[in-house]
């Protein structure tokens, strides 16, 4: 068997955001958000996955948005985003989407008491918080000096950084670890591991991710998405290398210039300015500026 990469935008939404994926999404969210407790009893996927009718339109695949019903019958909105590339402004986009989902619940004139909490679950294929060792981190509003929580927990940001997940198949004990292993390793597997198949929802996720079950259009979109990701990663790598090279060259030039200035400083008032310029390679203007800085 060959499984599609669940970290790719279209594949992630097909697996977790399809009409028949409700049980998969409930298991996934209960495992990651609620530490495997059956807090979510039911949910409604607000933007279910549909195979695109217009080829090459990337915006066809949006983040997964769901309204969940908890065991206490309270409603919450959950936004789930899988992000492979660390693009500029990504941190602001997370805040914007969470705030927008919170504020647009009310029609004009409705009471603020009708607002339901919003949870933004962001899964990244890159490290966002290098100072934190944990795979998962949670952010809520707190008082700046005393770190006291804001009276309500209506907006919560949860991050899952996949590169920090290092567990091997033999180490998987909890459902949340199995889901993270599915995200990180499904593409490299050729069969469903027995320990993973013990969870019905994960077994079903593997079935949906089986490349043999995709239409030709979906296979094409999967390939295009992977090519796009590789191209973007290549462009980012090149930009980093070019920046490093440029920085090295600038450092060398700055070092040479600094040596010239130091040499000239030692010769000031000892020999003629023209001779200093000939020896050091400085211009008269640069030498005059050096004199002024020594005053």
N, C-alpha and C positions, 0 to 999 in steps of 0.2 A: 504494500500500500504506500501511496505518496500523499502526505497531508499538506494542505496549503499553510502558509505562514500566518498564524493568527495575529501577528503584530502589524500586518499590513492593513490599511484602513478598511478596504472593502471586505476582507476576510474576517476581521474582528467584528464588524457589524453583522455580517451574514451569520456568524456563529452565535453571537450573543443578542442580536437585535432583530431576528426574524420573528414572524408571527408565531411559529411553533417553537420558539426558543425561550418561552417564558419560564419554564422550569429550570433551564440552564442558567438564566440570568438571576433567578431567585437564589439558587445554590451558590453562584459566584459572589453575589452581593452579601449574602448571609455569612459566607466564609471570610471575605475580606473586610467588610465593614463591621460586622457584629460578632466576630470571633467564633464563627460556626454555630451560633445560637439561632434558632428558627424565628428570628424577630419578624422577618418579612413573610407574611402569610399569602399575599397576592400582589400583583403589580400589573400595570398597563404600560406597554411600550408605546410612547407617544409619537415616535417617528420610525416605524418599522422598516426594515430593510426591504428594498425592492430592486430587482435587477434593472440596471439602467437601460433606457430605450434610446438614449443619445450617446453614441460612442465617444469616449475620451473626455466626458464631462466629469472632472474630479469631484466637483461639489455635490454630485449625486450622493456621495457617501458622507453623511453628517455624523456627529457624535450621537451616541445612544442617549436618549432621554426617556425616563420612565417615572411614573407616579406609583409609589409603593404604599401598600396598606400594611401597617405594623400590627403586632399582636394586641396592642392596646387600642386598635381601630383608628389611630392617628395617621394622617396622610403626610408623605414627604415626596419631594421631587429629587431624583438622582440624575446627575449628568455624568456619563462615563465617557472618557476620552482616552484613546490609545495614541500616543505620540512617539514616532520613531526619530524624528529629526529635531534637534534643539534650535528652533528658528528664533529670529530676533523678535522680541515682544511677546514671547510665549507666556511668560509669567503674568503679564498684564491681561492677556486674553483669557486666562483661567479666571481671574477676578471679575473681568467684564461679563463672562458667560454666567458665572454664579450670581452676580448682582442682577443681571438682566432677568434670569429665570426667577429670581425672588420678587423683583419689582413688578413684573408683568403679570403676576397672578391676579391682581386687582383691576376691576373695571372702575371707571370714574365714579366717585362717591361711595365706594365700598369701604367697610371698616378695616383698619389695619389688623384687627384680631383674626381676620380670615386668612392672613398670610400663613402658609405652611413652610416648614424648614426646607432648606435646599442643601444637598450634599454634592459636592463636586469631586468625583473620583477620577484622578488623573494617573494613567499608567505610562511611564516613560521608558524608552529603550536607551536612555542615557542617564547619567548621574546629575541630579539637580542640586543636591545638598551634600557636598563632599565632606562637610564637618559632621554629618550624621551617619552612624554606622548602620542603623536599622533600614530594612527594606521598605517598611511603611512608616510614614510620618503623618501626623494629623495637626491641623492648624484651626484654631478658633479665636474669637476676639477676646483680648485680655487687657486689663489695666497695665499701662506701660511700666510703672515703677514697682507695683506690688504683685503683678502677675495674677490678679484676681479675675476670674472669669466674668464676662459680660452676663447679665441676668438671664438671657436666653441664648440657646445654641442654634439659632435659625440658619446660620451659614457656616458650614464646615468644609474645609479643603483637605482632602486625603490624597496623598501621593504614594505611588508604588514605583520604586526605581528598580527595574528588572536586572540591570548589571550587578546589583548588590546581592541578588539571589544566587547562592552558590551550592545549594543542596543537590546531592546525587539521588538517583532513583531509589537506592536502598535506604536513604535517610528520610523518605517521605512518610510522615506519620499523620499529619493533619490535612484536612481538606483544603485549607488555604494554601498549603505548600504544594499540593497536587495541582491546584489551579495555576499557580505560578510556574510550576514545572511544565504544565501544558502550554502556557504562553511562550516560554523560553525554548522548549525543546521539541514541540510537536513537528516542526518542519524537518527535523533531522531523524525522526523515528520512522520505522517501516511497519510497525504493528502497534496495537494498543497494549501497553504494559499491563500485566495482570493487576498490579496494585492500583493502577489508575481506573481500570474497568470495574473495580469494586464500587465506585461512585457512579450511579446510573446517569446522572447529568453530565459527568465528564465523558463517559462512554458515548453518550449521544452527541456531545460536542465533537468528539473524534469522528463520528459518522458524518456529521455535517462538513467537517474539515477534510474528509476524504476527497481527493482530487477527482476520483472516478465519479463522484456524485454531482459534479459541476457541469453546467452547460458550457457550450463553446464560447459564448459571450463572456461568461464569468471567468473562464480560464484565461481569456484574452485580457480581461481587466486585471486579473491577478498578476499576469506577466508584466503588463504595463506599469502597475503599481510598484513592482519590485525593481524594474528598470529605472523608474523615476527616483526611487529611494537610493539606489546605487549611484546614479548620476549626481544626485544632490550631495551624497556623502563624499564622492570623488571631488566635487567642486569645493566643498568645505575643507577637505584635506589639502587640496592644492592651495587654497587661500591661506591656510595656516602655515604651510611650508614657505610660500612666497613672503608672508609676513615675517617669519623667522629669518629668512635669508636677508630681507631688507633691513631687519633690526640688527643683524650681524654686521652688515656693510656699514650701517650708520654708526654702530659702535666702534668699528675700526677707524672710520673717518674722524669720529670725535676724539678717539685716542691719539691719532696722529696730530690733530689740531692742538690738543692739550699739550703734547710733547713740544710742539713748535713754540707755543706760548711760554712754557716753562723755560725753554732754552733762551728765548728772547729776554725774559724777565731777568735772567742771570747776567745778561750782557748789557742791560740798560746802564747808561752813564759810563760805560767802559769803552765802547767803540762807537763809531758813527752809525747813525740810523740806517743809512743805505747799506752798509756792510751787514748789519743785523738782518735786514730784509733778504739780502743775497744768501746768507748762511741758512736762515730758517725757512725761507720761502714765504714769509708773511708779506702782506701788502703794507704800504705806508699807512693806510687807513686802519688796518688791524693793529699795527704797532702803536699808533696814536691812541686807539681805544685801550690798549694794554697799559699805556702810560697813565691814562686817566683813572683807570681802575686801581692803580698803585698809589694814587694821591691820598 
